[in-house]
């Protein structure tokens, strides 16, 4: 008797799942720029000996404009955690930036 009841419950669950509306289109993640992965200096040129303009904090969003060796020339997308203004441009070492992923609706 228990087996019959359990089978009935399982079949009911399968039937109800089949009647449920299809989930909305899933979002997919696409690259959409870069972000600092920790405190890193923004410099006037592609060298650690160049003057620091300030510090990018973890999660500060940037746009890469070009590269030179192990360095990226970037501009800030928004005010940095340390107060650097949006649009501030400078150089930072590539290894301190991580690609950002943004959700885009699929379909």
C-alpha positions in Angstrom: 0.0 0.0 0.0 2.8 2.4 0.8 4.5 1.8 -2.5 1.2 2.7 -4.4 0.8 5.9 -2.4 4.4 6.9 -3.0 4.0 6.2 -6.7 0.8 8.3 -6.8 2.6 11.2 -5.1 5.5 11.0 -7.5 3.2 10.9 -10.6 1.2 13.8 -9.2 4.4 15.8 -8.8 5.5 15.0 -12.4 2.1 16.0 -13.7 2.0 19.3 -11.8 5.6 20.1 -13.0 4.5 19.5 -16.6 1.7 22.0 -16.2 3.9 24.7 -14.7 4.7 27.7 -17.0 8.1 27.7 -18.6 10.6 29.8 -16.8 11.5 33.2 -18.3 14.4 33.3 -20.7 17.5 32.8 -18.6 20.0 35.7 -18.5 23.5 35.0 -19.8 26.7 36.6 -18.6 28.7 38.6 -21.0 32.0 40.5 -20.6 31.4 44.2 -20.0 34.6 45.8 -18.9 37.0 45.4 -16.1 37.3 46.0 -12.3 40.1 46.3 -9.9 40.8 43.2 -7.9 42.3 45.0 -4.9 44.0 48.2 -4.0 46.2 49.2 -7.0 47.9 52.5 -8.0 46.7 54.4 -11.0 49.8 55.9 -12.5 50.7 58.6 -15.0 52.5 56.2 -17.2 53.2 52.4 -17.7 55.8 52.1 -15.0 55.9 51.6 -11.3 58.3 54.6 -11.1 55.7 56.9 -12.6 53.7 59.2 -10.2 50.6 57.7 -8.7 47.3 59.5 -9.4 45.6 57.6 -6.6 44.4 54.1 -5.7 41.8 52.0 -7.3 39.9 49.9 -4.8 38.4 46.4 -5.1 35.5 46.5 -7.5 36.2 49.9 -9.0 34.9 49.7 -12.6 37.2 50.8 -15.5 37.3 50.8 -19.3 40.5 49.6 -20.9 41.7 52.0 -23.7 44.9 50.4 -24.7 47.8 48.2 -23.5 51.5 48.5 -23.4 53.4 45.4 -22.3 52.0 44.4 -18.8 50.1 47.7 -18.4 46.6 48.9 -19.4 45.7 52.5 -20.0 42.3 52.8 -18.4 39.5 55.3 -17.5 37.3 55.1 -14.5 33.6 54.3 -15.2 32.4 55.7 -11.9 33.9 57.4 -8.8 36.5 55.2 -7.2 36.2 54.0 -3.6 39.2 56.3 -2.9 37.5 59.3 -4.5 39.0 59.5 -7.9 36.5 61.1 -10.3 34.8 59.2 -13.1 36.7 59.6 -16.4 40.1 59.8 -14.6 42.6 58.2 -16.9 45.9 56.5 -16.1 47.9 53.3 -16.2 47.7 50.2 -14.1 49.3 46.7 -14.2 47.1 44.2 -16.1 47.2 41.5 -13.4 45.3 43.8 -11.0 42.2 44.0 -13.3 39.7 41.3 -13.6 37.0 41.0 -16.4 33.5 42.0 -15.3 30.5 40.0 -16.3 27.1 41.6 -16.8 23.7 39.8 -17.1 22.1 40.2 -20.6 18.7 38.7 -21.3 19.0 35.9 -23.8 16.8 35.6 -26.8 
